Amino acid sequence: MNFIAGTAMLVAAPTRFDTKTGVAICNVRVAIRSRSGNKTSFIDCKAFDKRAETILAMDLQKGTQILIEDGELQEDTWTSNEGQKRSKHTIVLQKIYALKGGNNSNTEAPEEDVTRVF
């Protein structure tokens, strides 16, 4: 089972991309701190179709803290123009919440302080 959950902070506002077939893709980069707080990882996330539309409609901004309730870790691989094999890990968002208060460090916000995205 591949399951990701945790809090993160948006590094930039989500962006939209549409495939040639009209499927909406929402891309967002997040910062995730280690449990010890001494390391921060920057991870790309994406959502597709209705989930993407819902996240984009939330008008989330840089600095907004989110709770990823359900995400799936995915490895993207490709070959560069120079012929080198490349890869990166991405979280495919299934269910997220926007935690009100932006830079708030409270990871267990009460229900009335959470907006469910999808």
JOHU-V365369 format. One record per pair of residues at least 24 apart in sequence whose C-alpha atoms are under 8 Angstrom apart, sorted by the first residue. I is the first residue (numbers start at 0). J is the second residue. D is the distance in Angstrom with one decimal. If there is no record, write none. Layout:
# JOHU-V365369
I;J;D / I;J;D
This chain:
# JOHU-V365369
1;71;5.7 / 1;72;6.5 / 2;69;6.5 / 2;70;5.8 / 2;71;5.2 / 2;72;7.0 / 3;67;7.4 / 3;68;7.5 / 3;69;5.9 / 3;70;4.7 / 3;71;5.7 / 3;72;6.7 / 3;90;7.7 / 4;66;7.5 / 4;67;5.1 / 4;68;4.9 / 4;69;5.6 / 4;70;6.4 / 5;66;5.7 / 5;67;5.2 / 5;68;6.6 / 6;31;7.0 / 6;64;7.0 / 6;65;5.6 / 6;66;4.4 / 6;67;6.0 / 6;106;6.5 / 7;31;4.9 / 7;32;7.5 / 7;64;5.7 / 7;65;5.4 / 7;66;6.4 / 7;67;7.5 / 8;61;7.8 / 8;62;5.7 / 8;63;5.6 / 8;64;4.3 / 8;65;6.0 / 8;102;7.6 / 9;60;7.1 / 9;61;5.1 / 9;62;5.2 / 9;63;5.5 / 9;64;6.4 / 9;65;7.5 / 10;61;5.3 / 10;62;6.2 / 11;60;6.4 / 11;61;4.2 / 11;62;7.3 / 12;58;7.9 / 12;59;5.9 / 12;60;4.5 / 12;61;5.0 / 13;54;7.9 / 13;55;6.6 / 13;59;6.9 / 13;60;7.4 / 14;55;7.5 / 15;51;8.0 / 15;55;7.5 / 22;47;7.1 / 22;48;5.5 / 23;47;5.8 / 23;48;4.8 / 23;49;7.6 / 23;51;6.2 / 23;52;6.8 / 24;48;6.2 / 24;51;5.6 / 24;52;8.0 / 25;51;4.8 / 25;52;7.4 / 25;54;7.4 / 25;55;6.9 / 42;88;7.5 / 42;89;6.5 / 42;90;7.4 / 43;88;7.6 / 43;89;5.2 / 43;90;6.5 / 44;89;5.4 / 44;90;4.6 / 44;91;5.7 / 44;92;6.6 / 45;89;7.3 / 45;90;6.4 / 45;91;5.1 / 45;92;5.9 / 46;91;5.7 / 46;92;5.2 / 46;93;7.1 / 50;92;8.0 / 50;93;7.2 / 50;117;6.3 / 53;116;6.4 / 53;117;6.9 / 54;116;6.1 / 54;117;7.7 / 57;116;7.4 / 59;97;7.9 / 62;101;5.6 / 62;102;5.9 / 63;97;7.2 / 63;98;7.2 / 63;99;7.5 / 63;100;7.4 / 63;101;4.1 / 63;102;6.3 / 64;97;6.3 / 64;98;5.4 / 64;99;7.3 / 64;100;7.6 / 64;101;5.3 / 64;102;6.2 / 64;103;7.0 / 65;95;6.8 / 65;96;5.6 / 65;97;4.5 / 65;98;5.3 / 66;95;5.6 / 66;96;5.0 / 66;97;6.4 / 66;98;6.8 / 66;106;7.8 / 67;92;7.3 / 67;94;6.3 / 67;95;4.5 / 67;96;6.5 / 68;93;7.8 / 68;94;5.4 / 68;95;5.4 / 68;96;7.3 / 69;93;5.3 / 69;94;4.9 / 69;95;6.8 / 70;94;6.8 / 93;117;7.1
